[in-house]
């Protein structure tokens, strides 16, 4: 089984207030049908729908798509952890509509200040109670806070997206990257070696990142590495097929069993262990229900 554990879909934004440096415009429709066609073409069985920036805190499109085909998709939602009802919002998206993950985004300026503060603890506590996986898109500067949260919530599965965006030009021996490696002591932490084009200084196959992958692999082991394509952005950067095959083409020391873990089994154990089908939402209903 192959699982793409990091994809984004969205409906074209009618109004997006702040220009973004994203690779694919929020004003372009990226529907579930395009993802499904891409998966079918490349033999990918399942996908994790990670809420993008553009719809804000209305997760209804990803929740709707996941609820319609729960054996094929799960959804990762976002909630405003700066608000006192963040835990209730998380409960709503998980218990009412089947979301299996919560995404935190300290790399975004408006979310950086709140990341790891005590007022966010209820959301983490709710994640622990609900069995929710927390995805964090972070940078090296956030790793001390990640460590603190891992210490406080040792039973919450946590995934760091894009290897926490290492500073490739500084090499693997600098303190920031060593801090990422040191976090391997927390057995509930997983790493996505994904989105190389966000931090590499080279084109595919991103040779300047190979030592970084090897160091993460050596410290965490294949049982805690999770592949994701970063669809649709990958289409304009690496190409979907090359992203899918990069692990076996470039990292030839990975065994067949290790590839199976990284390319699907790890994500299956985290996201599909106890999935219960939920009734689908109509796109936009979540915003009305929550606000």
C-alpha positions as CSV (number, residue, x, y, z in Angstrom):
1,X,0.0,0.0,0.0
2,X,1.3,3.5,-0.9
3,X,0.0,6.4,1.0
4,X,0.6,10.0,0.2
5,X,0.7,11.6,3.6
6,X,1.0,15.2,2.6
7,X,-1.4,16.6,0.0
8,X,-3.5,19.8,-0.3
9,X,-6.8,20.4,-2.1
10,X,-9.0,23.5,-2.1
11,X,-11.7,25.4,-3.8
12,X,-10.5,28.6,-5.6
13,X,-10.5,31.5,-3.2
14,X,-13.0,34.2,-4.1
15,X,-11.1,36.7,-1.9
16,X,-7.7,36.1,-0.4
17,X,-6.6,39.2,1.5
18,X,-2.9,38.7,1.8
19,X,-0.6,37.8,-1.2
20,X,1.2,34.6,-0.6
21,X,4.4,33.1,-1.8
22,X,2.8,29.8,-2.4
23,X,3.7,27.8,-5.5
24,X,0.1,27.2,-6.6
25,X,-2.2,30.2,-6.5
26,X,-5.1,30.2,-4.0
27,X,-7.2,31.5,-6.9
28,X,-6.8,28.2,-8.7
29,X,-9.1,25.3,-8.1
30,X,-7.3,22.2,-6.8
31,X,-10.2,19.7,-6.5
32,X,-10.3,16.2,-5.0
33,X,-10.9,14.9,-8.6
34,X,-7.5,16.1,-9.7
35,X,-5.8,14.4,-6.7
36,X,-7.8,11.2,-7.4
37,X,-6.7,11.1,-11.0
38,X,-3.0,11.7,-10.0
39,X,-3.1,9.0,-7.4
40,X,-4.7,6.5,-9.9
41,X,-2.1,7.3,-12.5
42,X,0.7,6.6,-10.1
43,X,-0.7,3.7,-8.1
44,X,-1.2,5.6,-4.9
45,X,-3.8,4.0,-2.6
46,X,-4.6,6.6,0.0
47,X,-3.9,10.2,0.9
48,X,-3.8,12.5,3.9
49,X,-5.7,15.7,3.1
50,X,-3.9,18.5,4.9
51,X,-5.8,21.7,5.2
52,X,-4.2,24.5,3.2
53,X,-3.9,28.2,4.3
54,X,-6.5,29.6,1.9
55,X,-9.8,28.5,3.5
56,X,-8.8,29.7,6.9
57,X,-10.3,27.6,9.7
58,X,-13.2,26.2,7.6
59,X,-12.1,22.6,7.1
60,X,-15.3,21.5,5.5
61,X,-13.9,20.7,2.0
62,X,-11.1,18.4,3.2
63,X,-13.5,16.9,5.9
64,X,-16.2,16.4,3.2
65,X,-13.9,14.6,0.8
66,X,-12.4,12.4,3.5
67,X,-15.9,11.5,4.9
68,X,-17.1,10.5,1.5
69,X,-14.3,8.0,1.1
70,X,-12.9,7.2,4.5
71,X,-10.9,4.2,3.4
72,X,-9.1,6.3,0.9
73,X,-8.7,9.7,2.6
74,X,-8.3,11.2,6.0
75,X,-8.3,14.9,6.8
76,X,-6.0,17.1,8.9
77,X,-7.8,20.2,10.1
78,X,-6.7,23.5,11.5
79,X,-8.2,25.5,14.4
80,X,-7.3,28.9,15.9
81,X,-5.4,27.9,18.9
82,X,-5.3,31.5,20.0
83,X,-9.0,31.3,20.9
84,X,-10.2,29.9,24.2
85,X,-12.6,27.5,22.4
86,X,-9.8,25.9,20.3
87,X,-10.3,22.5,22.1
88,X,-14.0,22.6,21.4
89,X,-13.4,23.4,17.7
90,X,-11.0,20.5,17.5
91,X,-13.6,18.2,19.1
92,X,-16.1,19.4,16.5
93,X,-14.0,18.6,13.5
94,X,-12.9,15.2,14.9
95,X,-16.0,13.8,16.6
96,X,-18.6,15.3,14.2
97,X,-16.7,15.0,10.9
98,X,-14.0,12.5,11.3
99,X,-10.8,14.6,11.0
100,X,-7.8,12.6,12.2
101,X,-5.1,15.3,12.5
102,X,-4.5,18.8,13.7
103,X,-2.1,21.1,11.9
104,X,-0.1,23.7,13.7
105,X,1.8,26.3,11.6
106,X,4.3,28.3,13.7
107,X,6.2,29.2,10.5
108,X,3.3,31.6,9.8
109,X,3.8,35.0,11.5
110,X,0.3,35.2,13.0
111,X,0.7,31.7,14.5
112,X,4.3,31.9,15.7
113,X,3.6,33.9,18.9
114,X,0.9,31.5,20.2
115,X,2.8,28.3,19.4
116,X,3.6,26.3,22.6
117,X,2.0,28.9,25.0
118,X,0.0,27.6,27.9
119,X,-3.2,28.8,26.4
120,X,-2.7,26.2,23.6
121,X,-2.5,23.3,26.1
122,X,-6.2,22.5,26.0
123,X,-6.0,21.8,22.3
124,X,-3.1,19.5,22.9
125,X,-5.0,17.8,25.7
126,X,-8.0,17.4,23.5
127,X,-5.8,15.9,20.8
128,X,-4.5,13.4,23.3
129,X,-8.0,12.5,24.4
130,X,-9.2,12.1,20.8
131,X,-6.2,10.2,19.5
132,X,-5.4,12.9,17.0
133,X,-2.1,13.2,15.2
134,X,-0.5,16.7,15.4
135,X,1.3,17.9,12.3
136,X,3.7,20.8,12.7
137,X,5.1,22.9,9.9
138,X,8.0,24.6,11.6
139,X,11.5,26.0,11.2
140,X,14.6,25.3,13.2
141,X,13.9,28.3,15.5
142,X,10.7,26.5,16.7
143,X,12.4,23.2,17.7
144,X,13.0,24.2,21.4
145,X,9.2,24.7,21.7
146,X,8.6,21.4,19.9
147,X,10.8,19.7,22.5
148,X,8.8,21.3,25.3
149,X,5.5,20.1,23.9
150,X,6.8,16.6,23.3
151,X,7.9,16.5,26.9
152,X,4.5,17.7,28.1
153,X,2.4,15.5,25.8
154,X,4.4,12.3,25.3
155,X,1.3,10.3,24.2
156,X,0.4,12.6,21.3
157,X,1.8,11.5,17.9
158,X,3.6,14.4,16.3
159,X,4.8,14.8,12.7
160,X,7.3,17.5,11.7
161,X,6.7,18.5,8.1
162,X,9.5,19.0,5.6
163,X,12.2,18.0,8.1
164,X,11.5,21.4,9.9
165,X,13.1,23.3,6.9
166,X,16.8,22.8,7.6
167,X,19.3,25.5,6.7
168,X,21.0,23.4,4.1
169,X,23.8,25.9,3.4
170,X,24.9,25.5,7.1
171,X,25.5,21.8,6.9
172,X,24.4,18.9,9.2
173,X,26.6,19.7,12.1
174,X,25.2,23.1,13.1
175,X,23.2,23.3,16.3
176,X,19.8,23.8,14.7
177,X,20.0,20.6,12.7
178,X,21.5,18.7,15.6
179,X,18.5,19.9,17.7
180,X,16.2,18.1,15.2
181,X,18.3,14.9,15.5
182,X,18.2,15.1,19.3
183,X,14.4,15.1,19.2
184,X,14.6,11.5,18.1
185,X,14.6,10.5,21.7
186,X,10.9,11.2,21.8
187,X,9.3,8.1,20.4
188,X,6.1,9.8,19.5
189,X,7.8,12.1,17.0
190,X,7.8,11.3,13.2
191,X,9.5,13.2,10.4
192,X,8.3,13.9,6.9
193,X,11.4,14.2,4.6
194,X,9.3,16.2,2.1
195,X,9.2,19.5,0.2
196,X,12.9,19.5,-0.6
197,X,12.5,22.5,-3.0
198,X,11.5,24.7,0.0
199,X,15.0,24.5,1.4
200,X,17.4,23.0,-1.2
201,X,19.6,25.3,-3.2
202,X,19.6,22.8,-6.1
203,X,17.2,21.2,-8.6
204,X,15.9,17.7,-8.3
205,X,17.3,15.3,-7.1
206,X,18.4,17.9,-4.4
207,X,21.8,16.4,-3.8
208,X,22.6,19.0,-1.2
209,X,19.9,17.5,1.0
210,X,21.1,13.9,0.8
211,X,23.2,14.1,3.9
212,X,20.3,15.6,5.8
213,X,18.1,12.7,4.9
214,X,20.7,10.2,5.9
215,X,21.3,11.8,9.2
216,X,17.5,11.8,10.0
217,X,17.2,8.2,8.8
218,X,20.2,7.1,10.9
219,X,18.7,8.8,14.0
220,X,15.0,8.1,13.7
221,X,14.9,5.0,11.6
222,X,12.6,4.2,8.7
223,X,9.7,3.4,11.2
224,X,9.4,7.1,11.9
225,X,9.8,8.5,8.4
226,X,6.7,9.3,6.4
227,X,6.5,10.2,2.6
228,X,4.3,12.8,1.2
229,X,4.3,14.5,-2.2
230,X,3.2,18.0,-1.2
231,X,0.6,17.9,-4.0
232,X,-0.2,20.1,-5.9
233,X,2.9,22.1,-5.4
234,X,5.1,19.2,-6.3
235,X,3.6,19.2,-9.8
236,X,5.3,22.5,-10.6
237,X,8.6,21.6,-8.9
238,X,9.7,18.0,-8.8
239,X,6.9,16.2,-10.6
240,X,4.7,13.7,-8.9
241,X,6.4,10.5,-10.2
242,X,9.9,11.7,-9.3
243,X,8.8,12.6,-5.8
244,X,7.3,9.1,-5.4
245,X,10.4,7.3,-6.7
246,X,13.0,9.5,-5.1
247,X,13.5,7.3,-2.1
248,X,14.3,4.2,-3.9
249,X,16.3,5.9,-6.7
250,X,18.5,8.1,-4.5
251,X,18.5,6.5,-1.1
252,X,19.5,3.0,-2.3
253,X,20.5,1.9,1.1
254,X,16.8,1.7,2.1
255,X,15.6,-1.9,2.2
256,X,12.3,-3.0,0.7
257,X,10.8,-3.3,4.2
258,X,12.0,0.2,5.0
259,X,10.5,1.6,1.8
260,X,7.2,-0.1,2.7
261,X,7.2,1.6,6.1
262,X,8.1,5.0,4.8
263,X,5.8,4.9,1.7
264,X,2.7,3.8,3.4
265,X,2.7,1.6,6.5
266,X,3.7,4.3,9.0
267,X,1.0,6.6,7.8
268,X,-1.6,3.8,7.8
269,X,-0.8,3.0,11.4
270,X,-1.2,6.6,12.5
271,X,-4.2,7.6,10.5
272,X,-6.3,4.6,9.7
273,X,-6.1,2.5,12.8
274,X,-9.6,3.4,14.1
275,X,-11.3,5.4,11.4
276,X,-15.1,5.6,11.7
277,X,-17.0,6.9,8.6
278,X,-18.8,10.2,9.2
279,X,-21.5,12.0,7.2
280,X,-20.1,14.4,4.6
281,X,-20.3,18.1,5.0
282,X,-21.3,20.4,2.2
283,X,-18.5,22.8,1.4
284,X,-19.0,26.0,3.5
285,X,-21.1,24.4,6.2
286,X,-18.3,24.3,8.7
287,X,-17.9,28.0,8.7
288,X,-21.6,28.5,9.4
289,X,-21.6,25.9,12.1
290,X,-18.6,27.2,13.9
291,X,-19.1,30.9,13.7
